[in-house]
Amino acid sequence: MATAQEKATPNNLSNNPTASNSSAVPSSWAHPAADPFRNRPPVSALMSAVDSFPDPPPKTTSTTKGIPVMMRAQTCHPLDPLSAAEISVAVATVRAAGATPEVRDSMRFVEVVLVEPDKQVIALADAYFFPPFQPSLLPRTKGGPVIPSKLPPRKARLVVYNKRSNETSIWIVELREVHAATRGGHHRGKVISSKVIPNVQPPMDAVEYAECEAVVKDFPPFREAMKRRGIDDMDLVMVDAWCVGYHSETDAPSRRLAKPLIFCRTESDCPMENGYARPVEGIYILVDMQNMEILEFEDRKLIPLPPADPLRNYTSGETRGGVDRSDVKPLQIIQPEGPSFRVNGHFIQWQKWNFRIGFTPREGLVIYSVAYIDGSRGRRPVAHRLSFVEMVVPYGDPNDPHYRKNAFDAGEDGLGKNAHSLKKGCDCLGYVKYFDAHFTNFTGGVETIENCVCLHEEDHGILWKHQDWRTGLAEVRRSRRLTVSFICTVANYEYGFFWHFYQDGKIEAEVKLTGILSLGALQPGETRKYGTTIAPGLYAPVHQHFFVARMDMAVDCKPGEAFNQVVEVDVKVEQPGENNVHNNAFYAEEKLLKSELEAMRDCNPLSARHWIVRNTRTVNRTGQLTGYKLVPGSNCLPLAGSEAKFLRRAAFLKHNLWVTPYVPDEMQPGGEFPNQNPRVGEGLATWVQQNRSLEEADIVLWYVFGVTHIPRLEDWPVMPVERIGFLLMPHGFFNCSPAVDVPPSASDLDDKDNGISAKPIQNGVIAKL
């Protein structure tokens, strides 16, 4: 991911001087007082990582007026997403390592992603190599070696599918001279390791989807089946190549398989027509995605196509025989002095928050190194890494083909790779900073999604208010939040993923669901128990959406420290008796979650259950341990039976909360390769069987949250946004509310009504003063 190019509109901040990524040595460092390396603390605790750096520090440094200035070879922070040039170098290095021309030609590049370095290396970078310099991140120890003059080379991790052998391999490449690729010269990367992963299938790719559609539409028996349904024009046909999941040994990953779903538009000259309004049912297809061949085909049942519904389209009103609303006046978001946030490369500062933005093909948006600047206490870490690592969408209709709709949209497709370019003036409003994202395509080329991530401020109503009834005086503050987001499209559905940062120290994770329902066709006069009839011959099955947020917490912990624990809080009703003579007493009871198996927990709104991540060594002014609490929003658990096939691969859905100690390789809750995965309970459900201690650890929270969707008529033809999520809130973290010092805004002090009366409406018109 890279920052977007200059845009000549107020919606983009590329013209803001604070948005540049300056990694050169400032001239002000020539003065000893301004030199961040002067009197730097030694870091003997980090030397295990530093000593392994392949390139030794240079023996000489540049000088300015006789004062040594350290030169920096690196221009990318260790957590910056891979650039287009780095991806090209990584791909070229792996391809060149192929044993034969046939092997090289059959390589397909599923994913190229940054190998995130150890937390100690990140701390070293933030302390001494990238502004704002934060030496306090490193422990102060006596003695120890000198800080190295450069960081270790960046590394890329590649998932490669061999189309000839049907093998999946993982490669680690060290990136050395990436700049050569940008000049069209030779690449210089080094293969660190490579290994074949047996018995797996990697995620599907957009190129494969397009090839699958073409193969199906060219298959003569399929064309005959469509003719029986009155369709001769194959340009009207839509083929969505769904992964087969794993229901029996016939779905084993020894073959790369898809079972497509078929839909059909009504007009060939209407590219925005909602083709999902006419599902084609009764046709069974099994496709070999390795060789792009039809393995099995059967026209099992002739179900008429649903009639063309005049309300099927989601474009402007005129296209469906109506008119758009005309009674909506302009609403403008104006920031005359610009935004309050500052951007330096991928480093963000806003109010007292700072963090880094990252992006991966699988997860999409990643938030790194979240910290709060707390007055004299300085920088206080909250979390090392926040992201959405998986989502699962199981359907509740037992009929074919809907019973096999249980998509793993991150693991089988990739949330990041399905992200799209955000448009100014609608997706994000006000002053907006956009970030681009770079990916490899299936053949190894580099593709860029412009304006992929949106950063902007939003007004969020009242932050706090109080009026003294004796004096009539009132104090009120407006709330604003900083929002970082991206939106992806997976077939028919859209998902928006948002991280909101608030002035009171709160972080909100939010998912917005919209797009188009996945539908089924009905026989004339038929209804379905497992869905809602939304138009003649058309119904929407019941289904659920589950999301998994992975939160590598670091509450008041420096890198390398493991001083966090998790407590569960339930509100209990006091038993009648001496302590509750009035039968009104209740209290909060805490329970320390001591081990992984003990920390498999579910939400309980009846007891206001929540969880607190506490630092075991840091206290607030009342002597209580400082912490952040996870407050659930609305939630659910799978409604499928315990023997449901998709739960073999998604055992992590069985609980809302899981807690593990940090392990770098434990990233995906259902394992790295859920596509056609025959292994039961891989991932979280297997890891926690070690029952590792959590009493004082480097804590990782896995929060599983979802929504049960019983479709309505009002969800057609496009579903209005539905929001779900959760909060991370300070709990004893601050000595008082950090929102107290928020200054009044102009709107707080201005009680004018802009010439519009608040008096009763007369004759249907608001009277003006």
For each residue, the residues with C-beta under 8 A, 3 or more apart:
1: 80 81 346 357 358 359 435 436 437 438 452 453
2: 81 83 84 435 436 437 438 448
3: 14 19 21 343 345 346 433 434 435 436
4: 7 12 14 433 434 435 436 450 451
5: 14 436 450
6: 12 14 15
7: 4 11 12 14 424 434
8:
9: 12 424
10: 431
11: 7 424 425 428 429 430 431 432
12: 4 6 7 9 15 424 432 433 434
13: 16 19 338 339 343 431 432 433
14: 3 4 5 6 7 19 433
15: 6 12 19
16: 13 19 338 343 433
17: 20
18: 342 343 344
19: 3 13 14 15 16 342 343 344 433
20: 17 344 345
21: 3 75 344 345 346
22: 26 131 344
23: 72 74 75 76 130 345
24: 72
25: 29 69 70 71 72
26: 22 29 34
27: 30 64
28: 31 34
29: 25 26 34 35 36 64 69
30: 27 34 35 64 65 67 69
31: 28 34 35 67
32: 35 38 67
33: 38
34: 26 28 29 30 31
35: 29 30 31 32 38 67 69
36: 29 40 128 133 135
37: 40 70 128 147
38: 32 33 35
39:
40: 36 37 128 135 147
41: 135 138 139 140 141
42: 140 141 142 143 144 145 146
43: 46 47 50 124 138 139 141 144 145 147
44: 47 141 143 144 145
45: 120 138 139 141 560
46: 43 49 50 120 121 123 124 138 560
47: 43 44 50 51 144 145
48: 51 52 120
49: 46 52 53 117 118 120 121 124 152
50: 43 46 47 53 124 145 148
51: 47 48
52: 48 49 152
53: 49 50 56 148 150 151 152
54: 152 153 174
55: 150 152 153
56: 53
57: 146 148 149 150
58: 61 71 149 150
59:
60:
61: 58 68 69 70 71 149
62: 68 69 71
63: 66 67 68 69
64: 27 29 30 67 69
65: 30
66: 63
67: 30 31 32 35 63 64
68: 61 62 63
69: 25 29 30 35 61 62 63 64
70: 25 37 61 149
71: 25 58 61 62 149
72: 23 24 25 75 129 149 150
73: 149 150
74: 23 129 150 151 154
75: 21 23 72
76: 23 80 83 86 154
77: 80 125 129 130 345 346 347 356
78: 116 117 121 122 125 151 154
79: 114 116 122 346 356 358 368 369
80: 1 76 77 83 114 345 346 358
81: 1 2 114 346 358 359 360 437 438
82: 86 87 90 112 113 114 154 156 438
83: 2 76 80 86 87 178 438
84: 2 87 88 438 446 448
85: 88 89 178 179 181 182
86: 76 82 83 89 90 154 156 175 178
87: 82 83 84 90 91 112 156 438 439 440 446
88: 84 85 91 92 181 187 446
89: 85 86 92 93 156 173 175 177 178 180 181 187 188 189
90: 82 86 87 93 94 112 156 158 173 175 189
91: 87 88 94 95 109 112 158 440 444 446
92: 88 89 95 96 181 187 189
93: 89 90 96 97 173 187 189 190 191
94: 90 91 97 98 107 109 158 160 171 173 191 194
95: 91 92 98 104 107 444
96: 92 93 104 187
97: 93 94 171 191 194
98: 94 95 101 103 104 107
99: 103
100: 103 104
101: 98 104 105
102: 105 106 164
103: 98 99 100 106 107 162 164
104: 95 96 98 100 101 107
105: 101 102
106: 102 103 162 163 164 165
107: 94 95 98 103 104 160 161 162 163 444
108: 160 161 162 163 205 442 443 444
109: 91 94 112 158 159 160 161 440 441 442 443 444
110: 159 160 161 168 202 203 205 442
111: 157 158 159 202 203 361 362 414 440
112: 82 87 90 91 109 156 157 158 159 361 439 440
113: 82 156 157 360 361 362
114: 79 80 81 82 154 155 156 157 358 360
115: 154 155 156 157 172
116: 78 79 122 664
117: 49 78 121 122 152 155
118: 49 121 122 664
119: 122 123 384 559 560
120: 45 46 48 49 123 124 559 560
121: 46 49 78 117 118 124 125 151 152
122: 78 79 116 117 118 119 125 126 368 369 559
123: 46 119 120 126 127 137 138 558 559 560
124: 43 46 49 50 120 121 127 128 129 138 147 151
125: 77 78 121 122 128 129 130 151
126: 122 123 129 130 133 134 137 369
127: 123 124 133 134 135 136 137 138
128: 36 37 40 124 125 133 135 147
129: 72 74 77 124 125 126 151
130: 23 77 125 126 133 345 347
131: 22 344
132: 349 354
133: 36 126 127 128 130
134: 126 127 137 379
135: 36 40 41 127 128 138
136: 127 378 379
137: 123 126 127 134 379 558 559
138: 41 43 45 46 123 124 127 135 558 559
139: 41 43 45 558 560
140: 41 42
141: 41 42 43 44 45 144
142: 42
143: 42 44
144: 42 43 44 47 141
145: 42 43 44 47 50
146: 42 57
147: 37 40 43 124 128
148: 50 53 57 151
149: 57 58 61 70 71 72 73
150: 53 55 57 58 72 73 74
151: 53 74 78 121 124 125 129 148
152: 49 52 53 54 55 117 121
153: 54 55 174 175 176
154: 74 76 78 82 86 114 115 174 175
155: 114 115 117 172 173 174 175 192
156: 82 86 87 89 90 112 113 114 115 172 173 175 189
157: 111 112 113 114 115 170 171 172 173
158: 90 91 94 109 111 112 170 171 172 173
159: 109 110 111 112 168 169 170 202
160: 94 107 108 109 110 168 169 170 171
161: 107 108 109 110 167 168 202
162: 103 106 107 108 165 166 167 168 169
163: 106 107 108 166 290
164: 102 103 106
165: 106 162
166: 162 163 254 255 256 290
167: 161 162 196
168: 110 159 160 161 162 196 197 200 201 202 673
169: 159 160 162 194 195 196 197
170: 157 158 159 160 194 195 197
171: 94 97 157 158 160 191 193 194
172: 115 155 156 157 158 191 192 193 194
173: 89 90 93 94 155 156 157 158 189 190 191 192
174: 54 153 154 155 189 190 191 192
175: 86 89 90 153 154 155 156 178 189
176: 153 188 189 190
177: 89 180 187 188
178: 83 85 86 89 175 181 182 188
179: 85 182 183
180: 89 177 183 185 186 187 188
181: 85 88 89 92 178 184 185 187
182: 85 178 179
183: 179 180
184: 181
185: 180 181
186: 180
187: 88 89 92 93 96 177 180 181
188: 89 176 177 178 180
189: 89 90 92 93 156 173 174 175 176
190: 93 173 174 176
191: 93 94 97 171 172 173 174 194
192: 155 172 173 174
193: 171 172
194: 94 97 169 170 171 172 191
195: 169 170
196: 167 168 169
197: 168 169 170 200 673
198:
199: 252 253 254 678
200: 168 197 253 672 673 675 676 677
201: 168 253 256 673 675 676
202: 110 111 159 161 168 673 675
203: 110 111 362 411 412 413 414 675
204: 208 209 241 243 258 289 412 413 675
205: 108 110 208 209 417 441 442
206: 209 210 417 441 442
207: 210 211 441 442 443
208: 204 205 211 212 241 258 289 442
209: 204 205 206 212 213 240 241
210: 206 207 213 214
211: 207 208 214 215 292
212: 208 209 215 216 239 241 258 260 287 289 292
213: 209 210 216 217 238 239 241 260
214: 210 211 217 218
215: 211 212 218 219 287 292 293 294
216: 212 213 219 222 239 260 262 285 287 294
217: 213 214 222 223 234 237 239
218: 214 215 223
219: 215 216 222 223 294 297
220: 223 224
221: 224 225 297 299
222: 216 217 219 225 226 283 285 294 297
223: 217 218 219 220 226 227 234
224: 220 221 227 228 299
225: 221 222 228 229 283 299
226: 222 223 229 231 232 234 237 264 280
227: 223 224 230 231 232
228: 224 225 299 302
229: 225 226 264 280 302 304 305
230: 227 305
231: 226 227 234 236 237 264 305
232: 226 227
233: 236 237 268
234: 217 223 226 231 237
235: 268
236: 231 233 264 265 266 267 268 275
237: 217 226 231 233 234 262 263 264 265 280
238: 213 262 263 264 265 275 276
239: 212 213 216 217 260 261 262
240: 209 260 261 262 263 491 492
241: 204 208 209 212 213 258 260 287 289
242: 258 259 260 261 404 405 407 491
243: 204 257 258 407 408 412 675 676
244: 247 251 257 258 259 286 404 676
245: 251 404 406 645 646 649 676
246: 251 252 645 648 649 676 677 678
247: 244 250 251 404 645
248: 251
249: 252 678
250: 247
251: 244 245 246 247 248 257 676 678
252: 199 246 249 255 676 678
253: 199 200 201 256 673 675 676 677 678
254: 166 199
255: 166 252 288 290
256: 166 201 253 288 289 290 676
257: 243 244 251 286 287 288 289 295 676
258: 204 208 212 241 242 243 244 286 287 289
259: 242 244 284 285 286 287 401 404
260: 212 213 216 239 240 241 242 285 287
261: 239 240 242 279 401 518
262: 216 237 238 239 240 279 280 283 285
263: 237 238 240 275 276 278 279 280
264: 226 229 231 236 237 238 275 278 280 305
265: 236 237 238 268 270 273 274 275 278
266: 236 273 278 308
267: 236 270 273
268: 233 235 236 265
269:
270: 265 267 273 313 319
271:
272: 313 315 319
273: 265 266 267 270 312 313
274: 265 277 312 313 314 516 717 718
275: 236 238 263 264 265 278
276: 238 263 279 492 516 517 518 519
277: 274 306 308 309 312 313 519 535 538 717
278: 263 264 265 266 275 305 306 308 312 521 538
279: 261 262 263 276 306 519 520 521 538
280: 226 229 237 262 263 264 283 305 521
281: 301 303 401 520 521
282: 299 300 301 302 303
283: 222 225 262 280 297 298 299 300
284: 259 296 297 298 299 300 400 401
285: 216 222 259 260 262 294 296 297
286: 244 257 258 259 294 295 296 297
287: 212 215 216 241 257 258 259 260 292 293 294 295
288: 255 256 257 291 292 293 294 295
289: 204 208 212 241 256 257 258 292
290: 163 166 255 256
291: 288
292: 211 212 215 287 288 289
293: 215 287 288
294: 215 216 219 222 285 286 287 288 297
295: 257 286 287 288
296: 284 285 286
297: 219 221 222 283 284 285 286 294
298: 283 284
299: 221 224 225 228 282 283 284 302
300: 282 283 284 400
301: 281 282
302: 228 229 282 299
303: 281 282 521 522 523
304: 229 521 523 524 537
305: 229 230 231 264 278 280 521 537
306: 277 278 279 309 521 522 535 536 537 538
307: 536 537
308: 266 277 278 312
309: 277 306 312 535 536 538 717
310: 320 321
311: 320 535 716 717
312: 273 274 277 278 308 309 320 535 717
313: 270 272 273 274 277 319 320 717
314: 274 516 717 718
315: 272 319 320
316: 319 324
317: 320 322 323 324 325
318: 321 322 323 324
319: 270 272 313 315 316
320: 310 311 312 313 315 317
321: 310 318
322: 317 318
323: 317 318 326
324: 316 317 318
325: 317 328
326: 323
327:
328: 325
329:
330:
331:
332:
333: 429 430
334: 430
335: 338 339 430 431 457
336:
337:
338: 13 16 335 431
339: 13 335 430 431 433 456 457
340: 350 351 457 480
341: 348 349 350 433 455 457 482
342: 18 19 348 349 350
343: 3 13 16 18 19 347 348 349 433 455
344: 18 19 20 21 22 131 347 349
345: 3 20 21 23 77 80 130
346: 1 3 21 77 79 80 81 356 357 358 435
347: 77 130 343 344 354 355 356
348: 341 342 343 353 354 355 356 357 455 482 484
349: 132 341 342 343 344 353 354
350: 340 341 342 353 354 457 482 501
351: 340 482 501 503
352: 372 373 374 738
353: 348 349 350 370 371 372 373 482 501
354: 132 347 348 349 350 369 370 371 373 379
355: 347 348 367 368 369 370 371 501
356: 77 79 346 347 348 367 368 369
357: 1 346 348 365 366 367 368 435 453 455 484
358: 1 79 80 81 114 346 365 366 367 368
359: 1 81 364 365 366 416 435 437 452 453 486
360: 81 113 114 363 364 366 387 416
361: 111 112 113 414 416 417 439
362: 111 113 203 389 410 411 414 415 416 417 668
363: 360 366 387 388 389 410 415 416
364: 359 360 387 388 415 416 419 486 488 497
365: 357 358 359 387 388 416 453 484 485 486 497 499
366: 357 358 359 360 363 385 386 387
367: 355 356 357 358 370 383 385 386 387 484 499
368: 79 122 355 356 357 358 384 385 386
369: 79 122 126 354 355 356 381 384
370: 353 354 355 367 381 382 383 384 386 507
371: 353 354 355 379 380 381 382
372: 352 353 379 380 382 505 738
373: 352 353 354 378 379 380
374: 352 377 378 379 380 734 738
375:
376:
377: 374 380
378: 136 373 374
379: 134 136 137 354 371 372 373 374
380: 371 372 373 374 377 556 733
381: 369 370 371 384 554 555 556 557 558
382: 370 371 372 507 553 554 555 628 728
383: 367 370 386 507 551 552 553 554 555 728
384: 119 368 369 370 381 552 553 554 559
385: 366 367 368 550 551 552
386: 366 367 368 370 383 499 507 509 549 550 551 552
387: 360 363 364 365 366 367 549 550
388: 363 364 365 391 410 415 497 509 511 547 548 549 550
389: 362 363 410 548 549 550 667 668 669
390: 408 410 411 547 548 652 668 669 670 674
391: 388 408 409 410 415 495 545 546 547 548
392: 406 407 408 409 545 546 646 650 653 670
393: 405 406 407 409 493 543 544 545 546
394: 405 406 543 544 546 638 640 644 646 650
395: 402 403 405 406 518 541 542 543
396: 530 541 542 543 544 639 640
397: 402 403 520 528 530 531 541 542
398: 402 403 530
399: 402 403 520 528 530
400: 284 300 403 404
401: 259 261 281 284 404 405
402: 395 397 398 399 405 520 530 541
403: 395 397 398 399 400
404: 242 244 245 247 259 400 401
405: 242 393 394 395 401 402 518 541 543
406: 245 392 393 394 395 645 646 650
407: 242 243 392 393 412 413 490
408: 243 390 391 392 411 412 413 649 650 670 674 675
409: 391 392 393 412 413 415 418 490 495
410: 362 363 388 389 390 391 413 414 415 668
411: 203 362 390 408 668 670 671 672 673 674 675
412: 203 204 243 407 408 409 674 675
413: 203 204 407 408 409 410 417 418 490
414: 111 203 361 362 410 417 418
415: 362 363 364 388 391 409 410 418 419 488 490 495 497
416: 359 360 361 362 363 364 365 419 437 439 486 488
417: 205 206 361 362 413 414 439
418: 409 413 414 415 488 489 490
419: 364 415 416 437 449 452 486 487 488
420: 449 452 487 488 489
421: 449 450 451 452
422: 427 428 434 451 452 453 454 486 487
423: 426 427 451
424: 7 9 11 12 427 428 432 451
425: 11 429
426: 423 429
427: 422 423 424 454 487
428: 11 422 424 432 454 456 483 485
429: 11 333 425 426 432 456
430: 11 333 334 335 339 456 457 458
431: 10 11 13 335 338 339 456 457
432: 11 12 13 424 428 429 454 455 456
433: 3 4 12 13 14 16 19 339 341 343 454 455 456
434: 3 4 7 12 422 450 451 452 453 454 455
435: 1 2 3 4 346 357 359 451 452 453 455
436: 1 2 3 4 5 448 449 450 451 452
437: 1 2 81 359 416 419 448 449 452 453
438: 1 2 81 82 83 84 87 446 447 448 449
439: 87 112 361 416 417 446 447 448 449
440: 87 91 109 111 112 444 445 446 447
441: 109 205 206 207 444 445 446 447
442: 108 109 110 205 206 207 208
443: 108 109 207
444: 91 95 107 108 109 440 441
445: 440 441
446: 84 87 88 91 438 439 440 441
447: 438 439 440 441
448: 2 84 436 437 438 439
449: 419 420 421 436 437 438 439 452
450: 4 5 421 434 436
451: 4 421 422 423 424 434 435 436 454
452: 1 359 419 420 421 422 434 435 436 437 449 486
453: 1 357 359 365 422 434 435 437 484 485 486
454: 422 427 428 432 433 434 451 483 484 485 486
455: 341 343 348 357 432 433 434 435 482 483 484
456: 339 428 429 430 431 432 433 482 483
457: 335 339 340 341 350 430 431 480 481 482 483
458: 430 480 481 482 483 500
459: 478 479 480
460: 463 479 480 481 502
461: 478 479
462: 465 476 477 478 479
463: 460 477 478 479 503 504 739 742
464: 476 477 737 739
465: 462 474 475 476 477
466: 474 475 476
467: 472 473 474 475
468: 471 472 473 474
469: 472
470:
471: 468
472: 467 468 469
473: 467 468
474: 465 466 467 468
475: 465 466 467 744
476: 462 464 465 466 744 748
477: 462 463 464 465 739 742 743 744 745 748
478: 459 461 462 463 745 747 748
479: 459 460 461 462 463 502 503 504
480: 340 457 458 459 460 503
481: 457 458 460 500 501 502 503 508
482: 341 348 350 351 353 455 456 457 458 500 501
483: 428 454 455 456 457 458 498 499 500 501
484: 348 357 365 367 453 454 455 498 499 501
485: 365 428 453 454 496 497 498 499
486: 359 364 365 416 419 422 452 453 454 496 497
487: 419 420 422 427 494 495 496 497
488: 364 415 416 418 419 420 494 495 497
489: 418 420 493 494 515
490: 407 409 413 415 418 493 495
491: 240 242 518
492: 240 276 515 516 517 518
493: 393 489 490 513 514 515 516 518
494: 487 488 489 513 514 515
495: 391 409 415 487 488 490 511 512 513 515
496: 485 486 487 511 512 513 514 721
497: 364 365 388 415 485 486 487 488 510 511
498: 483 484 485 508 509 510 511 512 725
499: 365 367 386 483 484 485 507 508 509 510
500: 458 481 482 483 507 508 509 510
501: 350 351 353 355 481 482 483 484 506 507
502: 460 479 481 505 506 507 508
503: 351 463 479 480 481 738 739 742
504: 463 479 730 737 738 739
505: 372 502 729 730 733 734 738 739
506: 501 502 727 728 729 730
507: 370 382 383 386 499 500 501 502 727 728 729
508: 481 498 499 500 502 725 726 727 728
509: 386 388 498 499 500 549 725 726 727 728
510: 497 498 499 500 723 724 725
511: 388 495 496 497 498 547 723 724 725
512: 495 496 498 721 722 723
513: 493 494 495 496 545 707 709 719 721 722 723 724
514: 493 494 496 718 719 720 721 722
515: 489 492 493 494 495 718 719
516: 274 276 314 492 493 717 718 719
517: 276 492 534 540 711 715 716 719
518: 261 276 395 405 491 492 493 540 541 543
519: 276 277 279 534 538 539 540 541
520: 279 281 397 399 402 528 531 538 539 540 541
521: 278 279 280 281 303 304 305 306 537 538 539
522: 303 306 526 527 528 533 537 538 539
523: 303 304 526 537
524: 304 537
525:
526: 522 523
527: 522 533 539
528: 397 399 520 522 531 533 539 541
529:
530: 396 397 398 399 402 541 542
531: 397 520 528 539 540 541 542 711
532: 539 540 542 710 711 712 713
533: 522 527 528 538 539
534: 517 519 538 539 540 711 713 715 716
535: 277 306 309 311 312 538 716
536: 306 307 309
537: 304 305 306 307 521 522 523 524
538: 277 278 279 306 309 519 520 521 522 533 534 535
539: 519 520 521 522 527 528 531 532 533 534
540: 517 518 519 520 531 532 534 711 715 716
541: 395 396 397 402 405 518 519 520 528 530 531 711
542: 395 396 397 530 531 532 708 709 710 711
543: 393 394 395 396 405 518 709
544: 393 394 396 636 638 639 706 707 708 709
545: 391 392 393 513 706 707 709 724
546: 391 392 393 394 638 650 653 704 705 706
547: 388 390 391 511 704 705 706 724
548: 388 389 390 391 652 669 702 703 704
549: 386 387 388 389 509 701 702 703 705 726
550: 385 386 387 388 389 667 669 700 701 702
551: 383 385 386 630 700 701 702 703 728
552: 383 384 385 386 662 698 700
553: 382 383 384 564 613 628 699 700 701
554: 381 382 383 384 557 559 561 564 698
555: 381 382 383 564 613 614 615 626 627 628 733
556: 380 381 563 615 617 618 626 733
557: 381 554 561 562 563 564 615 698
558: 123 137 138 139 381 561
559: 119 120 122 123 137 138 384 554
560: 45 46 119 120 123 139
561: 554 557 558 698
562: 557 661 662 696 697 698
563: 556 557 615 616 617 618 696
564: 553 554 555 557 613 614 615 616 696 697 698 699
565: 592 593 613 614 616 694 695 696 697 699
566: 592 593 599 611 612 613 614 659 694 699 701
567: 590 591 592 593 611 612 614
568: 590 591 593 601 609 610 611
569: 588 589 590 591 608 609 610 611 612 629
570: 588 589 591 604 607 608 609
571: 586 587 588 589 607 608
572: 586 587 588 589 607
573: 585 586
574: 579 580 585 586 587
575: 579 580
576: 580 581 583
577: 580 581
578: 581
579: 574 575 585
580: 574 575 576 577 583 584 585
581: 576 577 578
582: 585
583: 576 580
584: 580
585: 573 574 579 580 582
586: 571 572 573 574
587: 571 572 574
588: 569 570 571 572
589: 569 570 571 572
590: 567 568 569 612
591: 567 568 569 570
592: 565 566 567 695
593: 565 566 567 568 598 599 601 611 659 694
594: 598 693 694 695
595: 598 599 691 692 693 694
596: 599 600 658 659 660 687 688 689 690 691 692 694
597: 600 688 689 691
598: 593 594 595 694
599: 566 593 595 596 657 658 659 688 694
600: 596 597 654 655 657 658 688
601: 568 593 609 611 655 656 657
602: 637 655 656 657
603: 609 632 635 656 657
604: 570 607 609
605: 608 609 632
606:
607: 570 571 572 604
608: 569 570 571 605
609: 568 569 570 601 603 604 605 632
610: 568 569 629 630 631 632
611: 566 567 568 569 593 601 629 630 657 701
612: 566 567 569 590 627 628 629 630 731
613: 553 555 564 565 566 627 628 629 630 699 701
614: 555 564 565 566 567 625 626 627 732
615: 555 556 557 563 564 618 625 626 627
616: 563 564 565 625 696
617: 556 563
618: 556 563 615 625 626
619: 622 623 624 625 626
620: 623 624 625 626 732 733 734 735
621: 735
622: 619 732
623: 619 620
624: 619 620 732
625: 614 615 616 618 619 620 732
626: 555 556 614 615 618 619 620 732 733
627: 555 612 613 614 615 730 731 732 733
628: 382 553 555 612 613 728 729 730 731 733
629: 569 610 611 612 613 728 729 730 731
630: 551 610 611 612 613 657 701 703 726 727 728
631: 610 726 727 728 729
632: 603 605 609 610 635 656 703 705 726
633: 705 724 725 726 727
634: 707 724
635: 603 632 656 705 706 724
636: 544 639 706 707 708
637: 602 653 654 655 656 706
638: 394 544 546 644 647 650 653 654
639: 396 544 636 708
640: 394 396 644 646 647
641: 644
642: 647
643: 647
644: 394 638 640 641 647
645: 245 246 247 406 648
646: 245 392 394 406 640 649 650
647: 638 640 642 643 644 650 651 653 654
648: 246 645 651 677 680 681
649: 245 246 408 646 670 671 674 677 682
650: 392 394 406 408 546 638 646 647 653 670 674
651: 647 648 654 670 680 681 683 684 685
652: 390 548 655 658 669 670 683 684 685 702 704
653: 392 546 637 638 647 650 704 706
654: 600 637 638 647 651 685
655: 600 601 602 637 652 658 704
656: 601 602 603 632 635 637 703 704 705
657: 599 600 601 602 603 611 630 701 702 703 704
658: 596 599 600 652 655 669 684 688 701 702 704
659: 566 593 596 599 694 699 700 701 702
660: 596 663 666 684 687 688 692 700 702
661: 562 692 693 694 697 698 699 700
662: 552 562 666 697 698 699 700
663: 660 666 687
664: 116 118 667
665:
666: 660 662 663 687 700
667: 389 550 664 672
668: 362 389 390 410 411 671 672 674 683
669: 389 390 548 550 652 658 683 684 702 704
670: 390 392 408 411 649 650 651 652 674 677 682 683 684
671: 411 649 668 674 677 679 682 683
672: 200 411 667 668
673: 168 197 200 201 202 253 411 677
674: 390 408 411 412 649 650 668 670 671 677
675: 200 201 202 203 204 243 253 408 411 412
676: 200 201 243 244 245 246 251 252 253 256 257
677: 200 246 253 648 649 670 671 673 674 682
678: 199 246 249 251 252 253
679: 671 682
680: 648 651
681: 648 651 685 686
682: 649 670 671 677 679 685 686
683: 651 652 668 669 670 671 686 687
684: 651 652 658 660 669 670 687 688 702
685: 651 652 654 681 682 688 689
686: 681 682 683 689
687: 596 660 663 666 683 684 690
688: 596 597 599 600 658 660 684 685 691
689: 596 597 685 686
690: 596 687
691: 595 596 597 688
692: 595 596 660 661 697
693: 594 595 661 696 697
694: 565 566 593 594 595 596 598 599 659 661 697 699
695: 565 592 594
696: 562 563 564 565 616 693
697: 562 564 565 661 662 692 693 694
698: 552 554 557 561 562 564 661 662
699: 553 564 565 566 613 659 661 662 694
700: 550 551 552 553 659 660 661 662 666
701: 549 550 551 553 566 611 613 630 657 658 659
702: 548 549 550 551 652 657 658 659 660 669 684
703: 548 549 551 630 632 656 657 726
704: 546 547 548 652 653 655 656 657 658 669
705: 546 547 549 632 633 635 656 724 725 726
706: 544 545 546 547 635 636 637 653 724
707: 513 544 545 634 636 722 724
708: 542 544 636 639
709: 513 542 543 544 545 722
710: 532 542
711: 517 531 532 534 540 541 542 715 716
712: 532 715
713: 532 534 716
714: 720
715: 517 534 540 711 712 718 719 720
716: 311 517 534 535 540 711 713 719
717: 274 277 309 311 312 313 314 516
718: 274 314 514 515 516 715
719: 513 514 515 516 517 715 716 722
720: 514 714 715
721: 496 512 513 514
722: 512 513 514 707 709 719
723: 510 511 512 513
724: 510 511 513 545 547 633 634 635 705 706 707
725: 498 508 509 510 511 633 705
726: 508 509 549 630 631 632 633 703 705
727: 506 507 508 509 630 631 633
728: 382 383 506 507 508 509 551 628 629 630 631
729: 505 506 507 628 629 631
730: 504 505 506 627 628 629 733 734 738
731: 612 627 628 629
732: 614 620 622 624 625 626 627
733: 380 505 555 556 620 626 627 628 730
734: 374 505 620 730 737 738
735: 620 621
736: 740
737: 464 504 734 740
738: 352 372 374 503 504 505 730 734 741
739: 463 464 477 503 504 505 742
740: 736 737
741: 738
742: 463 477 503 739
743: 477
744: 475 476 477 748 749
745: 477 478 748 749
746: 749 750
747: 478 750
748: 476 477 478 744 745
749: 744 745 746
750: 746 747
751:
752:
753: 756 757 758 769
754:
755: 768 769
756: 753 766 768 769
757: 753 766 767 768 769
758: 753
759: 767
760:
761: 764 765 766 767
762: 765 767
763:
764: 761
765: 761 762
766: 756 757 761
767: 757 759 761 762
768: 755 756 757
769: 753 755 756 757
